[in-house]
Amino acid sequence: MALQRLNLSGGSYDARAVSVAAQRCLNLYGEPVPVEEGEPVRFAYYLTPGLRKIAQMTGAIRCLYQTTQGDLIVVAGSQVSRLYKDGALTSIGTISPGSTPVRMSDNGTCLFIVDGSSGNGWFCSMPSSPGSSKGSTTTFSYSVNSATRSGSSSLTIMSAFTLSAGYVYTLSGTWVADGTTVTGVSSALSATTSGDAAEGTQTITVQSVVSNVGGCTIIGGGIAAGTTVLATSANAANSSYTDMELSAPTSADTPANTVLTILSTADPDADITTLSLSQATTADIDAAASVSIVTSSPNPYGALVKISDDAFYGSPTIDILDTFFLFVNPNTTNWYTSPAQFADENQTPFDSLYVASDATSLGTITGQCVVGQYIWLFSRSQVEFWYDSGAADFPFQRVQGVTLETGCVSPYTIAKIPTTGAAPNGGVMWLGRDRAGYARVYMGQQTTGVPVSTFPVEGALQAMPDLSGAVASVYQQEGHVFYVLTIPGQAASWVYDVSVGLWHERCSLDASGNESQYRPYCWAAAHGKVFAGDYENGIIYEASLDTFTENGTPIKRQRAFPHLLTSGTRGIHRQFMVDMQNGGGQSVDVDWSDDRGATFCTPQSLSLGVTGNTWPSLWRLGLARDRVYRLTWQASGNTALMGAFLAIDPVRT
């Protein structure tokens, strides 16, 4: 009998009953061939990208983010770095250590990072033009704690302050010489006098309980230079006040309510800092005066600062709309925003009134995302929509009468979709759930959303014990937009090709050759390349269609064919000929199932040959009433699968 073409189409479709469908598509993605092209092939299956190590960090890669200026920012463990096209890394700063995902956003001048923990957030200035390699400068303002006399080599400010390696801290003002820098810092305590103290006094009373400061230097008011605290005791008339015995008499009158500073205290929670200066002050500085410190670095990104604003509560996700950063207050029904065009918490502090709640489901908000000009608020079982109304008290209002009756399982699965044929205005995908059931993957546009997961994908997801740690990223390569959904600990990641509407699986191999969790944990594009971050070992990969291993480890690829039925009768399978791009010299294994996809026979190897005109075939393959063929290979080399040809003779029995 003549050979007949077996066309492949679709993606992974392992039905609940394998006798219905057992079509696994592993580490291959399908691309339809337009009918108008006149080709005999309906679908081609190409290799998913291989991974080539381009940079090494320490710990899990927690996030890859392309800024609005096109830079690639990487978070690994606690380290935040900028990755250049050639794989070079430049440190930006550190955040709290961990291995769970973090999320980033920027407004063109400020980069903001959140890690999902209550109160945790970090920000830094960023270059104002793409590809900038110039150094950065950031100016912060502080209030002076105690009056400082001309000629002093130190200054106290009403704030915690630390020095970071690689940065220069320069003071500006008429009371310091040009080029004066901060050379050291130490914790300090502030104390306010309770009454007038005449010149020559050696005991001063302050309006607070002070202890464990013996031997510490004290400054301010009429305190003589070099004076230390000898001893402290509770004031006899008021136990909440403290009498301090000084090592030297005061050199001038010290009025009531004068702010004094006790230097170099051992109190780790002290909110006053003493700055050591490279040059002495050139004029007196009054208490509460404002001073500026310019932070500069050869890195175009400014110092990474942990935000301490009381109106910032942390967030698992972050996005931006009309210059407002948007956040979710963890484990609450509230979400909130930054001020417009946030720069730092001193210049643009958060407003505690810029807070809103889930107004319809009244559930805990798990995450948010901006789609077009709409804010999507995800709760456990519903999505609510808001928009920028420009109102003075709170700039956003809810879209009335519109919700989606599905929620979100994990905030780290929320990922934006760029413009494609399936999403003309862009969109969002996420792992969702609703009150009627569990775990489905959704895609949304504007204010609508629909499930895009197939029944087999949903069956696989719902069989997993815990989806709360699920994470997803989106990247585009050669026109295909991929949503990569990974559940930590599971051997396969599910990948949705938005451009063609098909699912496939991806996995890695462990040292024993067994299928294991897919190594990429997060994805991003930058510098004309696609990058992926490892979930465990700190490696940043370049994901390339011209690389055929995972950093030297083979990649298992597999495609099963549809059931082949011969009208209910048995058939003699005389020849099976693989239709693949040949010439690479690699081999593929062919096996098949004659029990409707339940088990497969011992595989037989076929060589693809070293020329493009090779048609690898197997002969005399026995009888079957229903057969499922399957191709599997790990050999390195470029190829594509178009299907197969089969010669089969039906028999009457």
N, C-alpha and C positions, 0 to 999 in steps of 0.2 A: 504494500500500500504506500502511496506517496506521503511524503512528509507534510505535516500540517503545522502551521505556526501556533505556538502557545504564547499569546500576548499576556503581559503582566499589566496590571493597573491598580491604582489605589495604594494604600499604605499598610501599616500593621493592622491586622484584623484577626486576632485570636478570639474567636467567639466563645461564649460560655460552654457550648458543646463543640468540640473540635471537629466533629463530623459535619458541622455546618461550615466552619472556616478555621483554618490553622495557618493563616498567612502572617508569619512574623517577618518584619522588615527591620533588621538590626544593622546599625551603622551604615545605612544606605538611605538616600532620599530620592523620591520619585519626581520626575519632571515630565509633564505631558508634552507630546510633540504635536503642534497644531495640525489639524486635518488639512488645512489649505496648503501645507508644505508638500503634500503628496507622498510622504514617507510611509513605508509599510509598518513602521513601529508606532504603537500608541503611546508607550511610556518608556523612558530610559531611567535607570537607577544608577545614580552617581555615588561616589565615595564621600562620606562625611569627612571633614577636615582632620588631618593629622596634627600632632602637637610637637612643636620644637621649642625647647627651653630658650628663653631670651633674657631672663633675669632671675635672680635668686634673692628671696627675702627669708624671714624667719616666722614660722607659724602659719596658720591658715590664711589664705587670701580672702579677706572678708568683703571686699568690694573693689570693683574697677569702675571708674567714672570719667567720662569725657566732659571737660568743662565747656562753657560757651565759647571759649577762645581756642578750643581744640586740643588742649593738653590732656594727658592721661594721668589721673591720680589713682594711687593704689593704697589700700589699707591692708597690712599684714600683721596679725597680732595687735600690738599697740603702735606700730610704726606707720606713719603716713608719709608717702613719698611721691615724687613726680617721676614718671617713666618716660624717657626719651625714645625716639624712633630706633636708635641703635641698641636699646636695652640698658643704657646707663640710668642710674637712679640718683635722685637728689632728695635728701631728707627735708621734710617740711616741719615735722614735729611728731608728738606722740599723743595718743588718747588712752583710755582705759584698756587694759589688755583683755583678750578674749578670742573666741573663735566663731561666735555668732555673727550674722550679717550686720553690716552698717550701711547707711544710706547717706548720699551727698546731694547737694544742689548748690547753685551759685547764682548771683544776680549780676554778674559781669565784673564786679569789683570785690566781692566777698564770697569766699567758699565756706559752706556750713556743713558740719558733719553731725549725725546723730547715731546712737547705737541701741536705741530702744529702752535703755535704763532710765529710771526716773531722775530727772534733773541733769542728765548728761548731755552735753552739747559742746562743740568746739567750732571756732571760726578763725579765719585769717584773711588778710588782704590778698588779692591775686592780681596778676598783670592785666593791664587794660587793653592789651593788643595781642593778637595771636602770635604764637611762636616766640614770645619775648624771652630773652635770656638776661635782661638787665636785673640789677638788684632791686629789692623792694624797700619801701619805707612806710612805716605806720606810726601815727602820732596818737598818744593817749594822754589824757589830762587827769591830774590827781590834786587832791587838797592837802596842804601842809598841816601836820598835826600840831606841832609846837613852833612858836616863833624861833627863828634861827638868826644868829648874829653874823655880821660880816666877818669873813675870815674863817668860817667853819668848814671843816672837811667832811661833814655829814649832814644829812637832811632826813626828817621823818615825814612819811606820807600816811594818809588815812586809808590804807588799802594793803592787802597782801600783794607781794611782788616777788617774782623769781627771775633768775637769769638763765637763759638758754644758750647752749654752746652754738657758736657760729653767728651770734647776733651782737650788735653794738648798740648801746643805750645812751643816747646823747640828750643832755638837758638843754632846754632853750629858755631864755629870759634875760632881762636886764641885770639880774642879780648874780649871774654866773659868767665866767669868761668863756669866750667862744671855744668850742671843742671839749667842754667839760663832759665827762662820761661817768656812768655808774660802774664802779669797779667791784662792788660787793654789796650784799644785802644781809640783814639779820632781823629776826623778829623783835618786836617792841610792844610795850604796853602804854596806854594813854591813861593819865590820871588828872583830875581837875581839882584845884585847891578849893577848900571850903570857906576860907576867910583870908583877910589881909595878913601878910607876913612881912614884918619890917626888915630892913637891911640888917644883917648880922644874925638873923635867926638860924638856928641849927636843927630845928624840928618843924616840919610842915605837915599839916593835916589835909588829906584828900578825900573826895566824896565817893569812895568805893573801897571794897575790901581788896587789899593788895598783900600778897605773900610770896615767899620764895624768890625775892629779888635782891637779897643781900649781896653786896659786891657789884651790883649793876650800876652803870653810869646813868645819871639823871640829868636832863637838860630842860631848858625853858624858863620863862619868867626871869627872876633875879638870881637863879642858880649859878654859882661860880663854875667856870670851866673846869672839867676834870672831877667834879663832885660825884661821889658814889653813895648808894644807900647802905648804911651800916646795919640798921635793924628796923623792923616794923612791929607795930602792936595796935590792937583795937583801941579806938578812941573811947575814953571813959564816958563821955556824954552821949555818944551815938555809936553803937557797935557796928553799924554799916559803914562807918568812916574809919580811916587808918591813919595813925601817926607814923611818920617816917623820920628816923634820925639820920642826918646827913653827915658826911665825912668832913665838910667844911661849911662855915657860915655863908649865908646868902650874900651876894655882893651888891644887891639892890633890892628895893621894895618889890614884893610880889603880891599883886592885888588878888582878891577873891575871884574865883572862876577862871583863873589862869590855867591853860592846858600845859601839863608837863609830860615828858616822854621818858620812860624807863627803857634803856637800851639793852639789847642782847639778852632778852629773857629766855627762859627755857620753855615757855608756854607755846605748844605747837599750834594752838588755835588763835594766837595773837593776830589781830587784824590791823596792826600798825607795823610798818616796815621802816627800818633805818637804812638809808642808802649811803654807801661810802662813795665819795666823789674823787675824781682824778685831780681836781683843782679846787682851791678854797673859794667859798662864796665871796662876791665882790660888794655885796650890800646886804642890809638886814632884810629878812623875809618874815612877814607877819603870819601868825597862826591863821588857818583857813584860806590862805592865799592859794590860787590855782597855779600849778606848775605843769609844764609839758615835757614829756619824754618821747623822743623820736627813736623808734626801734628800726634798725636797718640791717640788711643782710644781703650777701651776694646772691642769694636765692631770690628769684622774682616773687616768691610767695612770702608773705609776712609771717611773723611768729604765730604759731597755732596756740590760741588762747581758749581755755575752758571757761565757758560762760558761767557767771555767778548771779545773774539777774534773777531776783525773786519771782518775776513773772514769766520765767522760762521753766518748763516742767519736764523737759525731755520729750522724746517721740521715737516710735519705731520707723516712721517714714517721714519724708520731707519733700516738698515740691514748691513751686513758685508760680504766682499769678499776679500780673500787673505790679511787679517789684515787691510784693509781700511774700515772705517765706511762710509756708503753711505747715502746721504741726498737729500731732494728736497727743493729748495728755494721756500717758500710758494707763491702761486699766480703768478708764473713766468713760463717761458719756460726753466728754468735752473735747473740742478742738480749738486751736488758737492760732494767732498769726504774729509775726514780727511787725515792727513799724515799716513803712514804705522805705525801700532802698536802705536796708540795714547795713551799717558799716562796722560798728562795734557798740558794746553795751554802754559806753560812756557818752558817745555822740548821739546814738539812736537807741535809747533804752526801750525795753519791752513795756507795753501798756497792759496792766492787769485787767483792763476792761475789754481788751481785744480777745474775748473768749465767747464761744457759742457751744450749743449742745445739739445732740441728735434730737430733732424735734418730732420725729414720727415713730420710729421703732422703740425709742427710749433705751436702746441697748448700748453696750460698751462699743465704742468706736475702735476698730482694729487698725485702720489705715486710711490714707487718702491719696488721691491722684488727680492731677489736672488734665482734662481731656478737652482740647480746644480752649474755650473760655468757661468751661464748667468745672467745678470742684466736685469730685466724686468722694463721698464719705461712706466708707464701708463699715458696717456693723456686723454682728454675728449672723444676722439673717436678712439684712436689707441694705440697699444702697440709696442714699439721699443725695440730692443735687443742690449746689449753691452757686451763686454768681456774684461778681463784683458790682454792687449797686451804687458805690460812691458815697454811701451814707457817712455822716460825720462821726457818729458814736461808734459804729462798727461797720466796716466797709462792705460786708457781704450779707446777702439775703438768700433764703431758701427758695428754690424753684417750687412754686406751689403746685400741688396736685400730681406730681410726678415722682415715682420711686421705682426701684427694681426689687422684686421680691426674692432676692438672693443675697447672701452675705459673703464673708471672706473667711477662709480657714486659717490662712497665714498671711500676715501683711507683707512678707518678703516674696510672695508670689505675684504681687501687683507689679506689672511691668507695662510700660508704654509701647504701643505699636506705631511705627512710622507709616506714612501714607503708602498704601498698596492698592491694588485693584479691589481687594476685599474690604479695605478700609480707606476710602478716598480722602477722608479728613483725618486720618490717623485714629488711634483708638487705644484700648487698654485690655489686657488679659489678666486673669487671676484664677486661683483655685478657690472655688466657691462652695457654698452649701445653702440650703434653704430649710424651712421648717418641715418640708415633706420628706426630706431624705438627706443625703450626705454627698460630699466630694464629686463635683463636676467642674470642668474647666470652661470658663466663660470668656467671651470677647464682647467688648462694648464700644459704642461710638456715640458721640453727642450725649443723649440721655436714654439710650436704648442698649440692651445687652441680650445675648443669646448664648446657650451652651454650644460649644464646638467640639467637646469630647465625644467620642463614639461610645457605644455600649461596652465594647471590650476595654477601652481605656478607663471608663468609669468603674467597671468591674475590678480591674487591677488596682486602681486607686483605693476603692472602698474596702479591698481586702487587706490593705496595709494597716498595721496597728496604730500608728501615730503619724498624723500629717501636720502637726503644729509647727514642726521645724522645716517644712517645705520651703524651697527657695527657687526663684526663677529669674532668668535674664532674657533679653532679646538682642539679637544681632542680625545683620544683613550681610549676605555674601553672594555675589554674582546674581543679585536680584531676588534671591530667596530670603524671606524674613522668617527667622526661626525663634520660636518661644521654647526655651529649654527649661523644663520642670524637673527638679531634682528633689528626692526625698532622702535625707541622710540615712545611710545604712542599707538602702535598697540597691539591688544589683543593676537596675536599669533606670535611666532617665527617660521620660517621655518628652518628645519633641514635636511641636506642631509647626508645620510649614504654612505660615499664614498666606503666602503667595499662591499656593495651590490647594490649600485646605486639606492636607494629608498629615497623618501622624506616623512617626517611626520611633524606634527605640535606639538608645545609645548606652553602651557600657564600656568599662575598661576590663583588663585582665590582671589578676593578681600574680604573684610570683609562681604559683602552681598552675597558671593557665586557666583558672576558673573565672567566670564572670563576676565582676565586682563593681562597686559604686563608680560611676563615671567621674573621672578626676576633675574636670572643670566644674567649679562651683559658682563662678560668675564670669560674665562676658562683657566686652566693650570694644568698640571700634575707635581707632585714632591713628593719625599719621598714615592713612591709606592702608592700614592693616587691621586684622581682627585679633584680639588678645583674649586669653582665658586664664583664670587664676585657679590654682590647685586648692582643694578643700583641706589639705593636710600639711604639705611639705614646703610651702612658701615659694613654689616655683610659679613664675609667670610665663605662659606659653604664647608663642605666635601660632594661631590656628590657620593652617594653610591647606588648600586643596592640592598642593603639590608636595605635601609631606604625607607619608604613608604609614607612619608608626606614631605611637604616643611617646615621644622622647626616647625612642629606641625599643619600646615594648610593642609587640605585634597588636594589631587591631582585628578583632573577630568581626566578620561581616557575614550576614545570613539573609537569604530571601527564600521563603517558601511559596510554592505555586498554589493556585486554586485546586480544588478537588477535580479530578478527571473521571467523569462517569461516562460509560458507554451504553447509554439508554437502558441501564439496569442489567445488562449482560456483561460477561467477562470479556476482556480483550487481551490480545497478545501484544505486548510492548516490544517491538522489534528494534527500534533505534531511538535514542534520546540524544539530541544534538544541541549543545549550548550556544546561544546567540549572545556573545560578549565581545567587547573590544579586546582584540588579541595583540600579541606581539611582545608582551612584557616578560614572557617565560615563566610566569607564576602558575601554580596549580590550584584547582578548586576541587572540593569534595562534593560528590553527588550522593545523596541517600534518599530513600523514599519510604512512605508508609502505605501498607496495604490493609491496615485496620482503621481507616478513616481518620488518620492523624494522631492516633493514640501513641504509637511507638514507631521508631524508624529503624531501618536496617543498618548494617555496617556500611559506612560510606566507601565509595570508590573514587579514586583520584583521577582527575583529568588535567592534562597540561594545556595551557592556552597557546603554547607555541611561541616562537621568536619572530614570526612574521605576521602581518596583518591578515593573511589569507589562510588562517587556520580555523577549522570547524571541528572542535573536539566533540567526540561522540562516544556513547556507550551502546553496546549491542546485546541482543538476546536478554531482555530484562524480565522475562516471565509473564505470568498472567495476573490480571487484577480486575475486579469489578469497580473498585474506587481506589484511585491512587493519588497520593500527594507527593510531588517531587520537592526537593529542597537542595539549595546550593549553600555551601559554607566555605569560607577561606580566610586565612590570616596572612597570606604571602604579601609582601610589600610590592607595590607597583601600581601604576595607573591602569584603570579599566573601567568599563561601564557595562551594566547588564541590561539587555533589551528583551530577554525572554528565552524561548527555546523552540525547537522543532521536534515533533514526535511522529513516528510511524507506528500505527496501532491497527491491528486487525481484530474486529469483533468476532466472537464465536457465539454459537447459539445457546450454549449451556449456561 
